[in-house]
Amino acid sequence: MKFSMIFEAQMADPTPEHERQVLHDCVEQAVFAEEMGFDRIWAVEHHALKWYAHMSASEIFLTWVAARTSRIRIGHGVVTMPFGYQHPVRVAERAAMLDVLSGGRVDIGSGRGATRQEMSMYGVRPEDTRPQMEEALRIFASAWREERFEWHGSLDIGPGAILPRPVQAPHPPLFMACSKDESLRLAAEYGIGALVLGFAGAHNIRHLRGIYDAAIAGRSGERLVSTEINDHFAALCPTIVLDDAERARRIGMRGQRYFAESIAHWYGDGPVPDQRTEAGDEAAALERGRERLVAKLHEAEIPVTPSDTGTYNADHAYGSAEDAITYVEELRRIGVDEVMCLIQMGTVPQEACMETIRQWGEKVIPHFRAAGGE
């Protein structure tokens, strides 16, 4: 089992000064993660999603982290692949350059960038996001296989050389952001790793692992995007771990509430998130949020699924190191290949983030290494 961290650069009170501090705090956390034995960091890519994610240029953030580390893997979780956001050749060039300079440590996740806000910033049409993401993956996976690359599909490319060539041949490992059954099936059919980015908890992760495994077992190979198959299943694990377990739970659930309200704002037309950092009765607040969402979905005659209400589920690795070990043991039994820790949430103070990384590095990760979980 591998252990990683994912960064949104999420923040309450997003003044320019606080924004700069949070970005530097994320770098500090990522560098400390290597020291504490984490295997990988991931950075998202979002655009104009104030409060929710200020990580708009993850290639710069990851390069900055790579220059300050030597071992930890550097993951795009994800690159927005529709062509309006960036040309696939440019993604291939940037990824290869970082792979060379980092000594072959890059991983590439793909995503659609399908919020109305983000699409409006780049002139992307909703109906183009999925087919263009798939085509971009195929271009990306093919780009270094020949001395003179060319592609003729929705885009006409080349012929020409894609330079530099990555250290990892023929290309860095490919992944895809997944939260629903359909996206898990697609990732399996494409032959790429699944980044399960939902809050719905271990029960839902077990369901999604089953979907992924069944699709792998049943795939014909016709939709594989590369000759290099990567059947890797990484699952989100929201976590705050402190010596004071009750304080960790309060801080963690407050951060999760902020995360949920930020998602609701950009993905569901909810109000601006409550930016108070002090924790109250967060379990009750999360439950009220879940009830409001369920009522809204029922009113619209939309079936309620775990992926819809997952952000309001507070059953995660909040508490002591022993609490985190118990939760991760369940993920291990499910068959999770990588535990993707979400620590940096909008209201979580830097000292709690750093202490959580230390607790995982000194207590949680060694427990699974000693059990043969590498």
N, C-alpha and C positions, 0 to 999 in steps of 0.2 A: 504494500500500500504506500502511495506517495502522499505528500502533504504540500499544499500550496496556499497562497493568499491572493485575493482579488481586490483591486483598487478601483473605486468609482470617483475618488476625489469629491465626495459628497459633503455638503456643509450647510449648517444653519448660519444665519447672519452672513450672507455671501458678499461682504464688502470687498473691494479690491485688496485691502490689507489682509483680511482673513483668508481670502482665496490664495494669496501667495504663501501664507503660513501653512495652510493645509497641504498644498502641493509639496512643499519642502518636508512637512511631516510625513507624507506618504513615502518620499524617498528615504527618509530616516527609518521608517518601518521596514521597507523593502531590504535595505542594507542589513538591518538587524535580523531579518528573517534568514538570511544566509548564515549568519553567525549562529543562529539558534537551530540550524539543521533542516530548515524547510527546503523542499526540492525545487520549487518553482514559484514565481509570481505571475499574476495575470493583470493586465490593465484593460479596462473597457475603452470603447470609443463611442462617445455621444456628443451631440451638437446642440447647443442652445437650450439645454435642459437645466436651467437654473435651479439650484437647491439639490436636485437629484444627482447630477454627475457633471463635474467640470473638467473631466478628462477628455478633452477634444482632440489632442494631438498625442496619442499614446505612443507613437513611434519615437517622439522626443523624450517622453518620460522614461520609456524602456531603455533607450540609448544612454540616458543619464545614469540609470541604475546599473546597466551593464558595465559602464566605465568604472563604477565604484565597487564592483563585485568580481568574483573569479570563477564561481562554481554554479550558483543558482541559475536555473533555466529562466528564460525571459519570454513570456507569452502574451501575444495579442489575444485578448479575450473580450471583444473580438475586433477585427477590421470590418467596417461597413463596406460591403462588396459591390452594391449596385453602382453602375458606371458614373452616375452623377456625383457621387462622393469622391471617387478617385479611379483613375484608369488602372486596370489590372496589371499592365506592364509596370506602372509606377510602384504598385504594391510589391511586385516581384523584385524590382530593383532595390527598394528600401529594405525589404526583408533579407535579401542576400547580403547587402552591405552590413547590416547589423549582425547577421550570422557569421560573417568573416571577422568582424571586429570583436565579437564576443567569444570567438573560438567555438562556434557551432552550438549555441545555446538557445536558438530561437524556435518558438512554436507559433503557429498561425491559426487562430480561430476565425471563422467567418460568421457574419451576421447581416441582417437586412436593413437595420436602421429605419424601422417602419413606423415611428411615431409621426403624427401629422406635423409636429413642430420641426423635426429634423428634415423630413422630406421637403417641407416648404422652404427651408434654408438653402437647399441644393437643387431644387427643381426636379426631385425624384417622384415618379408616379407610383402609387401603391401596387398597381398590377405588374410593374416591372421588377419589383424587389426580389421575388423568389427566382424567376428565370435568370435574371442577371447575376444573382449570387451564385447559382449553379454554374453558369457559363464562366464567371470569373474564377471559380474554383478549378474548372477544367483548364482554363488558360494558365492559371498559376501553376498547376501541377505539371503542365507540359513545357513550361517556358525554358527550362535549362536542358532539355533532353537532346537538342540538336544545336550544332554550331550556328546555324541560321534558322531562327524560329519564325514561323508564320501561322496565322490563324484566320479563318474565314467563317464567320458566323454572324451574330448581331454586330460584332466589330470586325473590321478588316485590319489585321496587324501584320506588319513586316512585308517581306522577310528582313530579319536583322538579328543581331546578337543581343541577348539579355545579359547585361554585365553589371556587377561581377557575378561569378558563380558562387553559390552557397557552399559552406563547408560540408553541410549535411547533404549527401547525394541520395536521390536526385533533387530533393527539396526538403525543407523543414517539415516536421509532422503537421498534419492538417486536422482541424477540429471544427465544430459547429455549435453555436449556442442553441440549446434545446430546453423547452419548458413544457411542451405538450406531446401527446402521443404521436401526432403527425410528424413533428420535427425529429423525434427519436427514430422513427422509421426511415426518414430521409437520410439522416446521418449514417445509419446502418447500410442503407442501399448505396450511398456514396462511398462507403468504406473509410469514413473519417471518425475521429473521436467525438464523443458527446460531452458538452459542457452543460450540465443540468443546473440551471440558474434560478430555481424556484425555492420558496420558503416552506413548501407544504409539509416537509418533515419526512421522517424515515419511512412511514407507511407509503407515502406517495413515491419516494425514491425506489422502494421495492417494486412498485407497479411499473415505474418507468424503466427500471433495469430489465424487467421481464419483457417489456415491449421491444427494447433494444436487442436483447438476446434472441427473441423470436424472429425479428427482422433480419438479423445476421444469419441465423440458421436457414432462413427461407430465401435469401437473396440469390438472384440468378447471376449476378456479376455484370449485367448489362448497363447498370447505372454507376458503376465504380468510376470515380473521377481520376484515379491514379493507379498505377501498378503497385504502389506502396500502400498497403492496407493498415489502418490504425484503429483497431477496435478497443478504444480506451474510454472508460466511463468515469467522468469526474463529477462529483456532486457537491453542491453548495452546503456549507456548514456555518451558519451564523454563530458567533461565539464571542463571549467575554469571560475570561477566567481570572479570578483574583483570589487572594487568601481569604478575603471576606466574601463568601459565596453569595450572601443575600445582596450585598452591594453590586456584585457582578451581575446578578439577575436584573436588578433595577436598571443599571446602566445599559445592559444588553437589550432589554425590552423597550427602554426609551429610544435607543438607537433604531430598533426595528420599527417602532411606531413611526418615527420620522421617515424611515425608508418607505414604509407603506403609504404614508400620506404624500410623499413625493411622487411615488409611482401613480397614485390615484390622481394627482394633479395633472400629470402629463399624459397618462394613458387612459384616464377615465373622466376628465373634466372636473376633478375635485378641486377644493380650495387650495390656496397656498398652504404648505405644511406649517404646523405649529412649531415655531423656532425656539421655544423655551427649552433650555438644556436640563433643568432640574427634573428629576423623575418623580412622578406621582403614582397613582394606581394604574400602571401601564397595562397590566393584564386585563383590567376592566375596559380600558380605552381601546385595546386591540379587539376585544369581543364586541364592543359597540360598533367599531368600524366594520367588522365582519357582518354583523347583523344588518347594517345599512346597505352594504353591498349585496347581500343575499336578497333583501327586499327589493332593491333596484332591479336585479336580474329577474326576479319572479315577476315584477310588474311588466318587464319587457318580454316575458315568456321565453327567457334564455335559460337553458339548463345550468345549474351550478356545479362546477367541477373544482377539484383541489387546486388546480393551477389558478383559478379565479380568486379563491379565498386564502391562498397559501401565505400571503404576506401577514396575515393576522394570526397565524399559528405561532405560539410562543414556546413550543416544545423543541428547544435547541440546546446547544452546548454552552449554556449560561450557568455560571456558578463556580464551583471548585474544579481543580484539575481532575479529581475523581469523577465529578459529574461529566466532564468532557470525555474522559476515557470511556465511561459507560455509554454515552451517546455514540462515540466513534466505534465502539465494539459492535453496536447494532448495524452501523454502516458497513463494517467489515463483513459481517455475516450475510448482508444483502449482496455483497460482491462488488462494492465500490472500489475502483482502482485508485482513485485519488480523492482525498478530502480537501475541498477548496474553501478555506476559511474566509469568512466575511467578518472582518474586525472593524474596518474603517467605515463607520456609519456616521451620519451627519451630526449627531449630538454627543458622540463618544469622545471624551477628552483624550489628548495624546498620551498622557501618562497611563491611562487604562489600556490603550492600544498596545503600548510598549510592554506593559506588565503582562498582558495576555500573550503576546509573542514569546516573552520569556518563560511563562508557565508552560506553554505548549512545547517550547524547545527543551526545557529541563525535566518535564514530567510526562507530558502526553505522548509526544513523538517517541521518546526512548522506550516507553511501555510497549509500543507496537514494533519498534525495531528489535527489542529483546525477544518478542514473541514470533520473530521471523516474518514480520509484516512488510519488509522492504519490497 
